Amino acid sequence: MSLSFLKDRAFLREMLTIALPISFQQLINASLNMIDVIMVGQLGETSIAALGLSNQVFFVFILLLFGLTSGMAIFTAQFWGKQEVEPIRKVLGMSVLAASIIGIFFTLAAVLAPRFVLGLYTNDTEVIEIGASYLRIVGLSYIPVAIATSYIAVLRSIHLVKLAVIATISALIFKTILGYLLIFGIGGLPALGVRGAAIGTASGWTLELILLIVLIYTHKTLLAANPLTFFTFDLSFFARVLKTTLPALANEMFWSLGITTYNAIFAHIGTDSIAAININATIEELAFVVFMGLGNACAVMVGNRIGAGKMDEAYETVRRVVILSVISAWMVGLAVILIRNLVVGLYDLSPSGEANVRMLMLVMGLALWVRIFNFVTFIGALRAGGDTRFALIMEICSIWLIGVPAAYAGAFVLKLPVYYVYLMVVLEELVKVFISAWRIRSRKWIHDLVNG
């Protein structure tokens, strides 16, 4: 494992210029999400479970948006490498249109049928009632989230990460402060509990879109054009983009459904189990902070190089970022294991809930490098290189033929504790490591989508 590339200052400067703002954005996001869970956690395990299961709907929604927008960002990154501006605006228009359709569907489900949706995860009526009150309010912000996600993906692919970071961090801070005031009734405001958290979240995500638009036009970026011109693309170009994007969207759909199936299984083990899973998830989100930046930086750099016709540089970029990511994951995983007792002390948990959190964090810390390897190779190589169909097939097979059956067997046949079921889920990630490594080395994932 050669680390000689660490002397390549131009490579490190380019990578860090993209990765650091994204990682900082993720750090603020994960930290404030953890604060949200801690605040709601003062209301008890039932409220933690209700918030966690309600956020599963947003989790599926945001992953579908990520699949769609990152699939389309393959084109914007390659067009940027080719230095063509007009097609980038057209792809943004396609992304906004398709994302808004997804947003409308999830808004209707969250606002009109929240009890039905939450009933898919749990049969605990108290959890469903609390969660439904949260979901109805947050669902009103899904369309603004959809549009904002489209803009953020394009801004990253054309190296304008800072604007997205400013908008997102400002919105996150606003939503956390407003949520705190409304959860506990501070400053003469009513104490609304979980509904207060929902109002803060919905307001924050709406503010994010407003700030994005203002920043894009006040800084006179290449996206600061008449929005109507974004939608003047021809259908043949749209079909060409969709051919690559739809597998990425399907990839995220099947993956998110797999993850949400895992959480439904965890929830049926017990309320203390799903509460522990939600706490572990906030720590995992924090642990992923650095790697979100590295993975997305890798994707942008690979896309730019492919668009410029530099295929060997694209491969070398992936190799370097994977090495850095795995080494970093070993260190972060060790830190996760060492802070388990500190984390448990932040929540009002039962003895069984505390034991579950400790063991889940142990498994997560040990397996973190596996998840990071798969994340970076998926986002930074397979998807960035336009190899979306292969990624889709691998994702479906690993989750639905290995992960979900293993989780089901662990929970309902062997009746294992939640942390052992969580460990069994890691099996599908291990299988993907070997397949992803083979695919990367073959270089068959490199597809030039904008030249010729």
KEVO-996119 format. One line per field, with one value per residue (C-alpha): residue in three letters; chain; x, y, z. Coordinates in Angstrom, 2 decimals. Layout:
BEGIN
residuo: (ALA	...);
cadena: (A	...);
X: (X	...);
Y: (Y	...);
Z: (Z	...);
END
This chain:
BEGIN
residuo: (MET	SER	LEU	SER	PHE	LEU	LYS	ASP	ARG	ALA	PHE	LEU	ARG	GLU	MET	LEU	THR	ILE	ALA	LEU	PRO	ILE	SER	PHE	GLN	GLN	LEU	ILE	ASN	ALA	SER	LEU	ASN	MET	ILE	ASP	VAL	ILE	MET	VAL	GLY	GLN	LEU	GLY	GLU	THR	SER	ILE	ALA	ALA	LEU	GLY	LEU	SER	ASN	GLN	VAL	PHE	PHE	VAL	PHE	ILE	LEU	LEU	LEU	PHE	GLY	LEU	THR	SER	GLY	MET	ALA	ILE	PHE	THR	ALA	GLN	PHE	TRP	GLY	LYS	GLN	GLU	VAL	GLU	PRO	ILE	ARG	LYS	VAL	LEU	GLY	MET	SER	VAL	LEU	ALA	ALA	SER	ILE	ILE	GLY	ILE	PHE	PHE	THR	LEU	ALA	ALA	VAL	LEU	ALA	PRO	ARG	PHE	VAL	LEU	GLY	LEU	TYR	THR	ASN	ASP	THR	GLU	VAL	ILE	GLU	ILE	GLY	ALA	SER	TYR	LEU	ARG	ILE	VAL	GLY	LEU	SER	TYR	ILE	PRO	VAL	ALA	ILE	ALA	THR	SER	TYR	ILE	ALA	VAL	LEU	ARG	SER	ILE	HIS	LEU	VAL	LYS	LEU	ALA	VAL	ILE	ALA	THR	ILE	SER	ALA	LEU	ILE	PHE	LYS	THR	ILE	LEU	GLY	TYR	LEU	LEU	ILE	PHE	GLY	ILE	GLY	GLY	LEU	PRO	ALA	LEU	GLY	VAL	ARG	GLY	ALA	ALA	ILE	GLY	THR	ALA	SER	GLY	TRP	THR	LEU	GLU	LEU	ILE	LEU	LEU	ILE	VAL	LEU	ILE	TYR	THR	HIS	LYS	THR	LEU	LEU	ALA	ALA	ASN	PRO	LEU	THR	PHE	PHE	THR	PHE	ASP	LEU	SER	PHE	PHE	ALA	ARG	VAL	LEU	LYS	THR	THR	LEU	PRO	ALA	LEU	ALA	ASN	GLU	MET	PHE	TRP	SER	LEU	GLY	ILE	THR	THR	TYR	ASN	ALA	ILE	PHE	ALA	HIS	ILE	GLY	THR	ASP	SER	ILE	ALA	ALA	ILE	ASN	ILE	ASN	ALA	THR	ILE	GLU	GLU	LEU	ALA	PHE	VAL	VAL	PHE	MET	GLY	LEU	GLY	ASN	ALA	CYS	ALA	VAL	MET	VAL	GLY	ASN	ARG	ILE	GLY	ALA	GLY	LYS	MET	ASP	GLU	ALA	TYR	GLU	THR	VAL	ARG	ARG	VAL	VAL	ILE	LEU	SER	VAL	ILE	SER	ALA	TRP	MET	VAL	GLY	LEU	ALA	VAL	ILE	LEU	ILE	ARG	ASN	LEU	VAL	VAL	GLY	LEU	TYR	ASP	LEU	SER	PRO	SER	GLY	GLU	ALA	ASN	VAL	ARG	MET	LEU	MET	LEU	VAL	MET	GLY	LEU	ALA	LEU	TRP	VAL	ARG	ILE	PHE	ASN	PHE	VAL	THR	PHE	ILE	GLY	ALA	LEU	ARG	ALA	GLY	GLY	ASP	THR	ARG	PHE	ALA	LEU	ILE	MET	GLU	ILE	CYS	SER	ILE	TRP	LEU	ILE	GLY	VAL	PRO	ALA	ALA	TYR	ALA	GLY	ALA	PHE	VAL	LEU	LYS	LEU	PRO	VAL	TYR	TYR	VAL	TYR	LEU	MET	VAL	VAL	LEU	GLU	GLU	LEU	VAL	LYS	VAL	PHE	ILE	SER	ALA	TRP	ARG	ILE	ARG	SER	ARG	LYS	TRP	ILE	HIS	ASP	LEU	VAL	ASN	GLY);
cadena: (A	A	A	A	A	A	A	A	A	A	A	A	A	A	A	A	A	A	A	A	A	A	A	A	A	A	A	A	A	A	A	A	A	A	A	A	A	A	A	A	A	A	A	A	A	A	A	A	A	A	A	A	A	A	A	A	A	A	A	A	A	A	A	A	A	A	A	A	A	A	A	A	A	A	A	A	A	A	A	A	A	A	A	A	A	A	A	A	A	A	A	A	A	A	A	A	A	A	A	A	A	A	A	A	A	A	A	A	A	A	A	A	A	A	A	A	A	A	A	A	A	A	A	A	A	A	A	A	A	A	A	A	A	A	A	A	A	A	A	A	A	A	A	A	A	A	A	A	A	A	A	A	A	A	A	A	A	A	A	A	A	A	A	A	A	A	A	A	A	A	A	A	A	A	A	A	A	A	A	A	A	A	A	A	A	A	A	A	A	A	A	A	A	A	A	A	A	A	A	A	A	A	A	A	A	A	A	A	A	A	A	A	A	A	A	A	A	A	A	A	A	A	A	A	A	A	A	A	A	A	A	A	A	A	A	A	A	A	A	A	A	A	A	A	A	A	A	A	A	A	A	A	A	A	A	A	A	A	A	A	A	A	A	A	A	A	A	A	A	A	A	A	A	A	A	A	A	A	A	A	A	A	A	A	A	A	A	A	A	A	A	A	A	A	A	A	A	A	A	A	A	A	A	A	A	A	A	A	A	A	A	A	A	A	A	A	A	A	A	A	A	A	A	A	A	A	A	A	A	A	A	A	A	A	A	A	A	A	A	A	A	A	A	A	A	A	A	A	A	A	A	A	A	A	A	A	A	A	A	A	A	A	A	A	A	A	A	A	A	A	A	A	A	A	A	A	A	A	A	A	A	A	A	A	A	A	A	A	A	A	A	A	A	A	A	A	A	A	A	A	A	A	A	A	A	A	A	A	A	A	A	A	A	A	A	A	A	A	A	A	A	A	A	A	A	A	A	A	A	A	A	A	A	A	A	A	A	A	A	A	A	A	A	A	A	A	A	A	A	A	A	A);
X: (0.00	2.11	1.53	3.93	1.00	0.88	3.73	1.44	0.40	-1.78	-3.85	-4.21	-5.11	-7.84	-9.23	-9.27	-10.78	-13.84	-13.79	-13.29	-16.37	-18.54	-17.13	-17.64	-21.22	-21.76	-20.15	-22.58	-25.47	-24.57	-23.81	-27.09	-29.03	-27.45	-28.49	-32.05	-32.07	-30.61	-33.28	-36.12	-34.41	-35.24	-38.87	-38.12	-37.40	-40.85	-40.20	-36.74	-38.29	-41.07	-38.57	-36.31	-39.06	-40.50	-37.07	-36.99	-39.45	-37.10	-34.20	-35.82	-36.80	-33.35	-31.65	-33.92	-33.05	-29.38	-29.61	-31.36	-29.21	-25.88	-26.79	-27.38	-24.28	-22.27	-23.10	-22.58	-19.15	-18.10	-19.46	-17.52	-14.36	-15.11	-15.83	-19.35	-21.80	-25.16	-25.64	-25.02	-28.03	-30.17	-29.24	-30.11	-33.55	-34.07	-32.96	-35.30	-38.24	-37.70	-36.84	-39.99	-42.14	-40.56	-41.08	-44.79	-45.29	-43.55	-45.33	-48.73	-47.76	-46.38	-49.19	-52.22	-51.30	-48.65	-50.17	-50.24	-46.62	-45.40	-47.49	-45.17	-42.38	-44.04	-47.32	-46.67	-49.67	-48.01	-44.96	-47.23	-49.27	-46.22	-44.49	-47.55	-47.70	-44.05	-44.40	-47.40	-45.42	-42.03	-43.68	-44.56	-40.84	-40.14	-40.60	-38.17	-35.73	-36.05	-35.25	-32.39	-30.82	-30.76	-28.95	-26.46	-25.46	-24.71	-22.85	-20.57	-19.86	-18.74	-16.57	-18.92	-19.21	-18.93	-22.27	-24.08	-22.24	-23.21	-26.88	-27.09	-25.23	-27.29	-30.49	-29.31	-28.43	-31.79	-33.75	-31.90	-32.45	-36.11	-36.59	-35.06	-37.33	-40.45	-39.64	-39.25	-41.30	-38.47	-38.95	-42.71	-43.27	-45.51	-43.81	-44.72	-42.39	-41.85	-44.08	-41.72	-38.83	-40.89	-41.65	-37.95	-36.93	-39.52	-38.65	-34.93	-35.16	-37.35	-34.85	-32.05	-33.65	-34.26	-30.63	-29.32	-31.23	-30.16	-26.47	-26.47	-27.81	-25.99	-22.66	-23.57	-22.65	-23.14	-26.47	-27.69	-29.65	-33.35	-34.77	-37.15	-34.18	-33.24	-36.29	-35.73	-33.85	-34.79	-36.24	-33.40	-30.91	-33.26	-33.53	-29.75	-29.35	-32.11	-30.48	-27.58	-29.51	-32.39	-30.15	-28.60	-32.09	-33.17	-29.93	-30.80	-34.44	-33.59	-30.80	-33.00	-35.84	-33.33	-32.12	-35.66	-36.51	-33.62	-35.05	-38.51	-36.93	-35.02	-38.23	-40.06	-37.33	-38.42	-38.79	-35.52	-33.82	-34.95	-34.14	-30.59	-30.35	-31.35	-28.72	-26.09	-27.16	-26.42	-22.91	-22.43	-23.48	-20.80	-18.25	-19.08	-18.38	-14.85	-15.76	-18.74	-16.28	-13.73	-16.31	-17.97	-14.62	-13.54	-16.75	-16.28	-12.60	-13.24	-16.09	-14.00	-11.11	-13.30	-14.92	-11.43	-10.46	-7.95	-8.95	-5.71	-5.90	-9.49	-8.41	-5.45	-7.70	-9.96	-6.98	-5.58	-8.87	-9.71	-6.36	-6.78	-10.37	-9.63	-6.70	-8.86	-11.73	-9.50	-8.70	-12.30	-13.58	-11.22	-12.46	-16.09	-15.27	-13.54	-16.41	-19.22	-19.72	-19.68	-22.44	-24.64	-24.52	-26.16	-29.52	-32.28	-32.18	-33.17	-30.36	-31.12	-31.09	-27.67	-26.27	-27.65	-26.03	-22.63	-22.64	-23.97	-21.21	-18.61	-19.81	-20.08	-16.55	-15.05	-16.95	-16.62	-13.75	-15.86	-18.73	-16.32	-14.59	-17.95	-19.16	-16.09	-15.96	-19.70	-19.96	-16.44	-15.89	-18.81	-21.38	-18.99	-17.77	-21.31	-21.24	-24.68	-26.20	-23.46	-23.76	-27.52	-27.26	-24.63	-26.67	-29.89	-28.21	-26.20	-29.05	-31.98	-30.21	-27.83	-28.57	-32.35	-32.58	-29.75	-31.47	-34.82	-33.27	-31.38	-34.41	-37.32	-35.77	-32.75	-34.29	-30.91	-30.31	-30.37	-26.56	-26.07	-28.71	-26.87	-23.65	-25.34	-26.33	-22.62	-22.22	-23.62	-21.13	-18.24	-19.40	-19.54	-15.94	-14.60	-16.90	-16.23	-12.46	-12.57	-14.68	-12.42	-9.29	-10.93	-11.47	-14.73	-16.53	-15.05	-17.61	-17.21	-20.78	-20.23	-17.66	-18.46);
Y: (0.00	2.91	6.34	8.18	10.13	12.14	14.19	15.22	18.64	19.50	16.33	16.91	20.57	19.73	16.91	18.93	21.99	19.87	17.46	19.82	22.03	18.93	17.25	20.42	20.61	16.96	17.55	20.35	18.30	15.19	17.16	19.04	15.87	14.29	17.30	16.88	13.24	14.22	16.92	14.59	11.87	13.82	12.94	9.17	6.11	6.21	9.69	8.66	5.68	7.85	10.42	7.71	5.88	9.13	10.02	6.69	8.22	11.18	8.72	6.88	10.20	11.79	8.67	8.62	12.26	11.45	8.65	10.93	14.02	12.19	10.24	13.48	15.04	12.43	14.48	17.92	16.86	15.52	18.57	20.76	18.79	19.51	23.19	23.26	25.42	25.27	21.48	21.84	24.17	21.75	18.85	21.01	21.60	17.88	17.24	19.86	18.52	14.86	15.61	17.71	14.81	12.57	15.35	15.62	11.86	11.82	14.98	13.40	10.21	12.06	14.59	12.48	8.98	9.24	6.50	4.04	4.79	4.41	1.27	-0.38	-0.14	-0.76	-1.76	0.37	2.75	5.37	5.50	5.79	8.65	10.69	9.96	10.91	14.35	14.86	13.48	15.65	18.81	17.78	16.46	20.02	20.74	17.80	19.71	22.51	19.78	18.14	21.35	22.28	18.83	19.26	22.59	21.28	18.30	20.57	23.13	20.37	19.02	22.46	23.17	25.71	23.75	26.72	28.24	25.00	24.74	28.28	27.71	24.28	25.18	28.35	26.34	23.62	26.09	27.84	24.58	23.43	26.69	26.89	23.20	23.68	26.65	24.78	21.36	22.73	25.95	28.44	32.20	32.16	29.75	26.68	23.40	21.24	18.29	16.24	18.61	21.44	19.48	18.99	22.71	23.54	20.95	21.98	25.66	24.97	22.98	25.64	28.32	26.28	26.54	30.28	30.89	28.73	30.71	34.03	33.01	31.59	34.82	37.33	35.61	35.55	31.88	30.06	28.81	32.41	32.36	32.62	29.46	28.93	28.26	25.26	23.41	23.90	20.60	18.21	14.79	12.84	14.48	13.84	10.16	9.91	11.33	9.12	5.99	6.51	8.18	5.71	2.81	5.14	6.12	2.46	1.65	4.10	2.97	-0.69	0.17	2.53	0.00	-2.57	-0.26	0.65	-3.08	-3.59	-0.88	-2.44	-5.71	-3.93	-2.17	-5.49	-6.76	-4.04	-0.30	-0.22	-1.90	0.63	3.48	2.07	1.71	5.38	6.51	4.36	5.86	9.40	8.31	6.52	9.70	11.60	8.90	9.23	12.97	12.79	10.10	11.96	14.65	12.20	10.16	13.18	14.80	11.59	11.56	15.15	14.65	11.38	12.92	15.95	13.73	11.44	14.47	15.75	12.36	11.52	7.91	6.84	9.82	8.90	5.40	6.69	9.19	6.36	4.28	7.15	8.16	4.55	4.11	7.36	6.47	2.98	4.16	6.99	4.55	2.38	5.40	6.68	3.17	2.95	6.35	5.14	2.11	4.27	6.78	4.26	4.97	8.72	8.41	6.21	8.86	11.43	9.64	8.58	4.84	1.61	-0.81	-2.99	0.09	1.10	-2.39	-2.36	0.99	-0.14	-3.34	-1.67	0.93	-1.83	-3.62	-0.36	0.69	-2.63	-2.72	0.95	0.46	-2.04	0.43	3.22	1.14	0.37	3.97	5.46	2.87	3.18	6.97	7.93	5.35	3.22	6.00	8.79	6.64	6.03	2.32	2.61	-0.63	-2.82	-0.99	-1.53	-5.28	-5.67	-3.61	-5.52	-8.91	-8.08	-6.53	-8.67	-12.03	-11.69	-8.76	-8.88	-12.71	-12.66	-9.94	-11.75	-15.05	-13.39	-11.54	-13.94	-17.42	-17.28	-14.47	-12.82	-9.47	-6.45	-6.06	-9.60	-8.97	-5.77	-7.79	-10.25	-7.34	-6.49	-9.75	-8.15	-5.29	-7.79	-9.50	-6.14	-5.35	-8.20	-7.52	-3.76	-4.26	-6.58	-4.13	-1.17	-3.05	-4.07	-0.40	-1.44	1.17	4.09	5.43	8.69	10.02	13.49	13.07	11.59);
Z: (0.00	-1.28	0.26	-2.05	-3.52	-0.27	-1.80	-4.68	-3.38	-6.38	-5.86	-2.11	-2.61	-5.14	-3.00	0.21	-1.48	-2.29	0.66	3.62	3.05	2.50	5.62	7.65	6.41	7.37	10.77	11.58	10.21	12.20	15.37	15.28	14.44	17.49	19.56	18.23	19.37	22.76	23.22	22.23	24.28	27.44	26.69	26.96	24.80	23.17	21.79	20.57	18.78	17.28	16.00	14.61	12.75	11.40	10.09	8.27	5.81	5.29	5.06	2.14	0.57	0.80	-0.52	-3.56	-4.12	-3.65	-6.23	-8.71	-8.23	-7.96	-11.09	-12.95	-11.38	-13.29	-16.37	-14.80	-13.48	-16.87	-18.70	-16.24	-17.05	-20.71	-19.85	-21.33	-19.34	-21.13	-20.78	-17.01	-16.73	-18.74	-16.47	-13.42	-14.92	-15.42	-11.85	-10.33	-12.33	-11.43	-7.78	-7.36	-8.56	-5.91	-3.34	-4.12	-3.65	-0.24	0.89	0.21	2.04	5.09	5.40	4.47	5.70	8.46	10.65	7.77	6.90	10.49	10.89	8.39	10.98	14.33	15.98	19.08	19.02	21.24	18.97	15.91	17.40	18.41	15.11	13.04	14.66	13.66	10.13	9.16	9.82	8.41	5.25	4.24	3.66	1.34	-1.93	-0.90	0.15	-3.27	-5.15	-2.80	-3.19	-6.98	-6.71	-4.12	-6.30	-9.26	-7.14	-5.85	-9.34	-10.58	-7.50	-5.86	-2.63	-0.27	-1.30	-0.47	2.83	3.89	3.09	4.72	7.91	8.38	7.96	10.35	13.10	12.65	12.83	15.95	17.84	16.85	17.69	21.14	21.88	20.80	22.29	25.81	25.59	26.07	25.92	26.35	23.43	23.92	24.89	21.89	22.42	19.27	17.25	18.17	16.72	13.54	13.16	13.59	10.99	8.39	8.82	8.54	5.30	3.70	4.72	3.10	-0.35	0.03	1.02	-1.83	-4.45	-2.94	-2.84	-6.38	-7.86	-5.66	-6.46	-10.16	-10.61	-13.89	-12.47	-12.08	-15.32	-16.10	-14.44	-17.35	-19.64	-17.50	-18.79	-22.52	-22.95	-25.77	-25.00	-26.61	-24.23	-21.31	-22.29	-22.51	-19.01	-17.60	-19.05	-16.64	-13.81	-13.35	-12.25	-9.65	-8.48	-8.37	-6.52	-3.74	-3.69	-3.16	-0.71	1.33	1.36	2.58	5.36	6.34	6.37	8.77	11.01	10.88	12.01	14.78	15.88	16.20	18.54	20.99	21.56	23.53	20.55	17.93	20.36	20.66	16.88	16.45	18.96	17.23	13.89	15.11	16.14	12.81	11.02	12.95	12.14	8.44	8.37	6.96	4.47	3.03	2.03	0.63	-1.28	-2.86	-3.64	-5.35	-7.41	-8.60	-9.41	-11.25	-13.25	-14.19	-15.34	-17.41	-19.07	-19.88	-21.34	-18.54	-17.78	-16.09	-13.75	-12.90	-11.85	-9.85	-8.07	-6.86	-5.71	-3.67	-2.04	-1.12	0.64	2.59	3.51	4.84	6.98	8.37	9.03	11.24	13.41	13.57	14.36	17.35	18.59	18.36	20.52	23.14	23.62	24.18	27.89	27.28	24.68	26.88	29.60	27.33	27.19	29.57	28.82	30.52	31.53	28.49	26.26	27.60	26.97	23.43	22.63	23.94	21.89	18.73	18.88	19.33	16.20	14.27	15.23	14.16	10.83	9.92	7.45	5.50	5.11	4.19	1.50	-0.09	0.17	-1.49	-4.28	-4.95	-4.92	-5.91	-8.65	-9.88	-9.86	-10.84	-13.72	-14.98	-14.02	-12.46	-13.77	-12.31	-8.97	-9.00	-9.57	-6.84	-4.35	-4.92	-4.62	-1.50	0.47	-0.55	-0.93	2.04	4.38	4.82	5.10	7.66	9.72	9.56	10.64	13.47	14.85	14.29	13.98	16.27	18.40	18.95	20.70	18.41	18.32	16.99	14.33	13.44	13.15	10.78	8.54	8.13	6.16	3.01	3.30	3.49	0.30	-1.49	-0.54	-2.68	-5.65	-5.60	-5.41	-8.43	-10.44	-9.65	-10.70	-14.00	-14.97	-16.67	-14.55	-16.50	-19.00	-20.97	-21.24	-22.73	-25.52	-28.91);
END
